[in-house]
């Protein structure tokens, strides 16, 4: 009996030692080798932005949308997340390997580079590596990991999207300086948030960014504020939005693979998530949900034109046709 107890105790100690080892492995952060600095932007009286999300799938649809964006007059392109599908490769060092470089060039760079305007990017859920769960993960299912948060402090993007950030940090046309950042364009104060990690730190970035000027307050994210007929059950952004000191004048997102527009709790919301993937959903009108004004399953993008007294959103498809236009004055 004594020997059995010793064996059980030794086995338990070995198991717990393994759990401690696994926790250490899971919570050792890898920093990206290259991190993009916060871009310097000019303050303008007029600003013209192309909003496009979910560009990470190569193919004919992305090529057609790219061609239309190429010929648009614009100051910046806003890449609303999911710049890669299905997810990036594992990132053991924090720097993109020579073996993985062609993957990032094809999935990320060729979707948004070469469009005659700088790109301001945010991450989407597909930026975070979610590979096969290891045997150790199954053996120790109770061991928590902070790596899934992708934030090692100070708002810097790290594991498991470290190589995504590293790659973008080497591309002069694409800017992604942090999980959350804000830029003052004069006519508009624009904040960019990683909606995979909405917390007090993100709210602080937005509040401080919105307080830097008197222009329109615009918030860019990946997940939907509310989108009918696609991602309708995902409600991550709205509760967090209520914690902000200043309600945005406009929220723009990707994630849902449709083009939609609605006004929800007095916040106009643009869904522009058909850069390379599309889902066929009921059109609005006639099949509109509460607050929804427009919706169509079509490849395309949205134009956001900002002037001191007016803000205009125009949805265009990959044929260049205007599908819907909305504006507001103040």
BELFENMO-V675213 format. One record per residue. N is the residue number from 0. RES is the residue in three letters. PHI is phi as a letter, one per 30 degrees, with the letter a starting at -180 (none if undefined). BURIAL is 1 if it has 16 or more other C-alpha atoms within 10 Angstrom, else 0. D_CENTER is the distance of its C-alpha to the mean C-alpha in whole Angstrom. Layout:
n	res	phi	burial	d_center
N	RES	PHI	BURIAL	D_CENTER
N	RES	PHI	BURIAL	D_CENTER
This chain:
n	res	phi	burial	d_center
0	UNK	none	0	59
1	UNK	d	0	58
2	UNK	d	0	57
3	UNK	d	0	54
4	UNK	d	0	53
5	UNK	d	0	53
6	UNK	d	0	51
7	UNK	d	0	48
8	UNK	d	0	48
9	UNK	d	0	47
10	UNK	d	0	45
11	UNK	d	0	43
12	UNK	d	0	43
13	UNK	d	0	41
14	UNK	d	0	39
15	UNK	d	0	38
16	UNK	d	0	38
17	UNK	d	0	35
18	UNK	d	1	33
19	UNK	d	0	33
20	UNK	d	0	32
21	UNK	d	1	29
22	UNK	d	1	28
23	UNK	d	0	28
24	UNK	d	0	27
25	UNK	d	1	24
26	UNK	c	0	23
27	UNK	c	0	24
28	UNK	d	1	21
29	UNK	c	1	20
30	UNK	d	1	19
31	UNK	d	1	18
32	UNK	d	1	21
33	UNK	b	1	19
34	UNK	b	1	17
35	UNK	d	1	16
36	UNK	d	0	18
37	UNK	d	0	17
38	UNK	d	0	18
39	UNK	d	0	21
40	UNK	b	0	20
41	UNK	d	0	23
42	UNK	d	0	24
43	UNK	b	0	25
44	UNK	d	0	27
45	UNK	b	1	25
46	UNK	b	1	21
47	UNK	b	1	20
48	UNK	b	1	16
49	UNK	c	1	15
50	UNK	c	1	12
51	UNK	b	1	11
52	UNK	b	1	8
53	UNK	i	1	9
54	UNK	c	1	11
55	UNK	d	1	12
56	UNK	c	1	15
57	UNK	d	1	18
58	UNK	k	0	21
59	UNK	d	0	23
60	UNK	d	1	20
61	UNK	d	1	18
62	UNK	d	1	21
63	UNK	d	1	22
64	UNK	d	1	19
65	UNK	e	1	19
66	UNK	d	0	22
67	UNK	d	1	22
68	UNK	d	1	19
69	UNK	e	1	22
70	UNK	c	0	24
71	UNK	d	1	23
72	UNK	d	0	24
73	UNK	a	1	21
74	UNK	c	1	20
75	UNK	b	1	16
76	UNK	c	1	14
77	UNK	c	1	10
78	UNK	c	1	8
79	UNK	d	1	5
80	UNK	j	1	3
81	UNK	h	1	6
82	UNK	d	1	8
83	UNK	b	1	11
84	UNK	b	1	13
85	UNK	d	1	14
86	UNK	a	1	13
87	UNK	d	1	14
88	UNK	d	1	18
89	UNK	e	1	19
90	UNK	b	1	19
91	UNK	d	0	22
92	UNK	c	0	23
93	UNK	j	1	20
94	UNK	b	1	21
95	UNK	d	1	20
96	UNK	d	0	23
97	UNK	d	0	25
98	UNK	d	0	25
99	UNK	d	0	21
100	UNK	e	0	21
101	UNK	e	0	22
102	UNK	d	0	19
103	UNK	d	1	16
104	UNK	d	1	18
105	UNK	d	0	18
106	UNK	d	1	15
107	UNK	c	1	13
108	UNK	d	1	15
109	UNK	d	1	17
110	UNK	d	1	15
111	UNK	b	1	14
112	UNK	d	1	17
113	UNK	i	0	20
114	UNK	c	1	19
115	UNK	i	1	22
116	UNK	a	1	19
117	UNK	d	1	17
118	UNK	c	1	13
119	UNK	c	1	11
120	UNK	c	1	7
121	UNK	b	1	4
122	UNK	d	1	3
123	UNK	c	1	3
124	UNK	d	1	7
125	UNK	d	1	9
126	UNK	d	1	8
127	UNK	c	1	11
128	UNK	d	1	14
129	UNK	b	0	16
130	UNK	d	0	19
131	UNK	d	0	23
132	UNK	d	0	24
133	UNK	d	0	27
134	UNK	d	0	30
135	UNK	d	0	30
136	UNK	d	1	27
137	UNK	d	0	29
138	UNK	d	0	32
139	UNK	b	1	31
140	UNK	d	0	28
141	UNK	d	0	29
142	UNK	d	0	28
143	UNK	d	0	24
144	UNK	b	0	22
145	UNK	c	0	19
146	UNK	d	1	18
147	UNK	d	1	15
148	UNK	d	0	14
149	UNK	i	1	13
150	UNK	b	1	14
151	UNK	c	1	18
152	UNK	j	0	19
153	UNK	h	0	18
154	UNK	i	1	15
155	UNK	d	1	14
156	UNK	d	1	12
157	UNK	b	1	14
158	UNK	e	1	15
159	UNK	c	1	14
160	UNK	c	1	12
161	UNK	e	1	15
162	UNK	d	1	15
163	UNK	d	1	12
164	UNK	d	1	12
165	UNK	e	1	16
166	UNK	d	1	16
167	UNK	d	1	14
168	UNK	d	1	16
169	UNK	c	0	19
170	UNK	c	0	18
171	UNK	d	0	19
172	UNK	d	1	17
173	UNK	c	1	14
174	UNK	b	1	13
175	UNK	b	1	10
176	UNK	d	1	13
177	UNK	a	1	11
178	UNK	e	1	9
179	UNK	b	1	10
180	UNK	a	1	12
181	UNK	b	1	14
182	UNK	b	1	16
183	UNK	c	1	20
184	UNK	c	1	20
185	UNK	i	1	24
186	UNK	d	1	23
187	UNK	a	1	20
188	UNK	c	1	18
189	UNK	c	1	14
190	UNK	c	1	12
191	UNK	b	1	9
192	UNK	b	1	7
193	UNK	d	1	5
194	UNK	d	1	7
195	UNK	d	1	8
196	UNK	b	1	10
197	UNK	d	1	12
198	UNK	a	0	15
199	UNK	d	0	18
200	UNK	d	0	16
201	UNK	d	1	13
202	UNK	d	1	16
203	UNK	d	1	18
204	UNK	d	1	16
205	UNK	d	1	15
206	UNK	d	1	19
207	UNK	d	1	20
208	UNK	d	1	18
209	UNK	d	1	19
210	UNK	d	0	23
211	UNK	d	0	23
212	UNK	a	0	24
213	UNK	c	0	26
214	UNK	d	1	23
215	UNK	d	1	21
216	UNK	c	1	18
217	UNK	b	1	15
218	UNK	c	1	12
219	UNK	c	1	8
220	UNK	b	1	6
221	UNK	c	1	4
222	UNK	d	1	7
223	UNK	d	1	10
224	UNK	d	1	13
225	UNK	a	1	16
226	UNK	b	1	16
227	UNK	d	1	19
228	UNK	i	1	20
229	UNK	a	1	17
230	UNK	i	0	15
231	UNK	d	0	18
232	UNK	c	0	18
233	UNK	c	0	15
234	UNK	b	0	15
235	UNK	c	1	13
236	UNK	d	1	12
237	UNK	e	0	16
238	UNK	d	0	18
239	UNK	d	0	16
240	UNK	e	1	16
241	UNK	d	0	20
242	UNK	d	0	20
243	UNK	d	1	19
244	UNK	d	0	22
245	UNK	b	0	21
246	UNK	d	1	20
247	UNK	d	1	17
248	UNK	d	1	19
249	UNK	a	1	16
250	UNK	b	1	13
251	UNK	b	1	10
252	UNK	b	1	8
253	UNK	c	1	7
254	UNK	i	1	8
255	UNK	d	1	12
256	UNK	d	1	14
257	UNK	b	1	16
258	UNK	c	1	16
259	UNK	b	1	17
260	UNK	b	1	18
261	UNK	a	1	20
262	UNK	b	1	21
263	UNK	b	0	20
264	UNK	h	0	22
265	UNK	i	0	23
266	UNK	c	1	19
267	UNK	d	1	18
268	UNK	b	1	15
269	UNK	c	1	14
270	UNK	c	1	12
271	UNK	b	1	12
272	UNK	b	1	11
273	UNK	b	1	14
274	UNK	d	1	13
275	UNK	b	1	15
276	UNK	b	1	15
277	UNK	b	1	17
278	UNK	b	1	19
279	UNK	d	0	22
280	UNK	b	1	22
281	UNK	e	0	25
282	UNK	d	1	25
283	UNK	b	1	25
284	UNK	d	0	28
285	UNK	c	0	30
286	UNK	d	0	28
287	UNK	c	1	26
288	UNK	c	1	25
289	UNK	d	0	25
290	UNK	i	1	23
291	UNK	d	1	22
292	UNK	c	1	24
293	UNK	b	1	22
294	UNK	a	1	21
295	UNK	a	1	21
296	UNK	c	1	21
297	UNK	a	1	20
298	UNK	d	1	19
299	UNK	l	1	18
300	UNK	a	1	15
301	UNK	b	1	16
302	UNK	c	1	18
303	UNK	c	1	18
304	UNK	c	1	21
305	UNK	b	1	22
306	UNK	b	1	25
307	UNK	e	1	27
308	UNK	c	0	28
309	UNK	b	0	26
310	UNK	b	1	23
311	UNK	b	0	22
312	UNK	c	1	20
313	UNK	b	1	21
314	UNK	c	1	20
315	UNK	b	1	21
316	UNK	c	1	21
317	UNK	d	1	22
318	UNK	c	0	26
319	UNK	i	1	25
320	UNK	d	0	26
321	UNK	d	0	25
322	UNK	c	1	24
323	UNK	a	1	24
324	UNK	b	0	24
325	UNK	b	0	24
326	UNK	b	0	25
327	UNK	b	0	25
328	UNK	b	0	28
329	UNK	b	0	29
